[in-house]
Amino acid sequence: MGKKHGHGEFQWKDGSKYIGDFDNNLIQGYGEYTWFDGRKFIGAWKNNKMDGQGIFTWIDGRRYKGEYKNDKKEGYGEFKWPDGRIYRGQWQNGKQHGIGVYIGESNVEKQGIWEQGKRIRWIHKGESIITE
């Protein structure tokens, strides 16, 4: 049996499906992966992992658009919740990390600092921030 190479489609026994680029039997390049539970990622892949720019959607309406590295959110990205809340900013190891902007249900924009997915504090208007 040959290896998957070039553009194609593959479906797993659980119903998950990938349409996109393969290289030497690996998901590599650009493609769309849909999990059996309805989650979907459209974007860049490297060695069977999300890596580069992409959009991940959940069946409940959550959506992330941004950078991935080694299957995790990494770099700049925007996460939207079904109720309208938004986080725009830096991610590290799959979690909000660094400076970001949060837009709450009342549509008020607040800038803050996050560490490993937890907001540490809000940044007040006119405040200088030093980053390492």
C-alpha positions in Angstrom: 0.0 0.0 0.0 1.3 3.4 -1.0 1.9 6.5 1.2 -0.3 9.5 1.2 1.4 12.3 -0.8 0.1 15.4 -2.5 -3.4 16.8 -2.2 -6.0 14.3 -1.0 -8.7 13.2 1.4 -8.6 10.7 4.3 -11.3 9.5 6.7 -10.7 7.7 10.0 -12.9 5.0 11.4 -14.3 7.3 14.1 -15.6 9.6 11.3 -12.9 12.3 11.5 -11.8 13.6 8.1 -8.9 15.5 6.6 -8.9 17.2 3.2 -5.6 18.8 2.2 -1.9 18.3 1.6 0.1 15.2 2.6 3.8 14.7 2.4 5.4 11.3 2.9 2.3 10.0 4.7 2.1 13.1 7.1 -0.5 15.9 7.2 1.7 18.6 5.9 0.9 22.0 4.3 -2.6 23.4 4.1 -5.8 21.5 4.9 -9.1 21.1 6.7 -9.5 18.6 9.5 -12.9 17.9 10.9 -13.2 15.8 14.1 -16.0 13.3 14.7 -17.5 15.7 17.3 -17.8 18.6 14.9 -14.7 20.6 15.8 -12.8 21.9 12.8 -9.4 23.3 11.9 -8.6 25.0 8.6 -5.0 26.1 8.1 -1.4 25.2 8.2 -0.1 21.8 9.2 3.4 20.4 10.0 4.2 16.8 10.9 0.5 16.0 11.6 0.1 19.0 13.9 -1.5 22.4 13.6 1.4 24.8 12.9 1.1 28.3 11.4 -2.0 30.3 10.7 -5.4 28.8 11.1 -9.0 28.9 12.2 -10.3 26.5 14.8 -14.1 26.3 15.4 -16.1 24.4 18.0 -19.7 23.2 17.6 -20.9 25.4 20.4 -19.8 28.6 18.5 -16.3 29.2 20.0 -13.8 30.3 17.4 -10.0 30.9 17.4 -8.2 32.6 14.5 -4.4 33.0 14.8 -1.1 31.3 15.1 -0.4 27.7 16.1 2.9 26.0 17.0 3.1 22.2 17.6 -0.7 21.8 18.0 -1.1 24.7 20.4 -2.1 28.4 20.2 1.2 30.3 20.0 1.8 33.9 19.1 -1.0 36.3 18.2 -4.6 35.2 18.0 -8.2 36.1 18.5 -10.6 33.9 20.5 -14.4 34.5 20.3 -17.0 33.0 22.7 -20.6 32.3 21.6 -21.9 35.1 23.9 -19.8 37.7 22.1 -16.8 38.1 24.4 -13.5 38.4 22.6 -9.8 38.1 23.6 -7.2 39.5 21.1 -3.6 39.1 22.0 -0.7 36.9 22.7 -0.8 33.2 23.4 1.9 30.8 24.6 1.6 27.0 25.0 -2.1 27.1 24.2 -3.0 29.8 26.8 -3.4 33.6 26.9 0.0 34.9 27.8 1.3 38.5 27.5 -0.6 41.6 26.6 -4.1 41.3 25.2 -7.4 43.1 24.8 -10.6 41.7 26.3 -14.0 42.8 25.0 -16.8 41.8 27.4 -20.5 41.2 27.0 -21.1 45.0 27.4 -18.7 45.6 24.4 -16.2 47.5 26.6 -12.6 47.0 25.5 -10.0 46.5 28.3 -6.3 45.9 27.9 -4.6 43.5 30.3 -1.7 41.2 31.1 -2.2 37.4 31.1 0.1 34.7 32.4 -0.6 31.0 31.5 -4.3 31.7 30.8 -5.1 33.8 33.8 -5.5 37.6 33.8 -3.0 39.1 36.1 -4.2 42.7 35.9 -5.8 45.3 33.7 -3.7 48.0 32.1 -5.0 51.5 32.8 -5.3 54.1 30.0 -2.0 56.0 29.6 0.0 53.4 31.6 3.4 52.5 30.2 4.1 48.8 29.9 7.6 47.4 29.7 7.8 43.9 28.2 10.8 41.6 28.2 
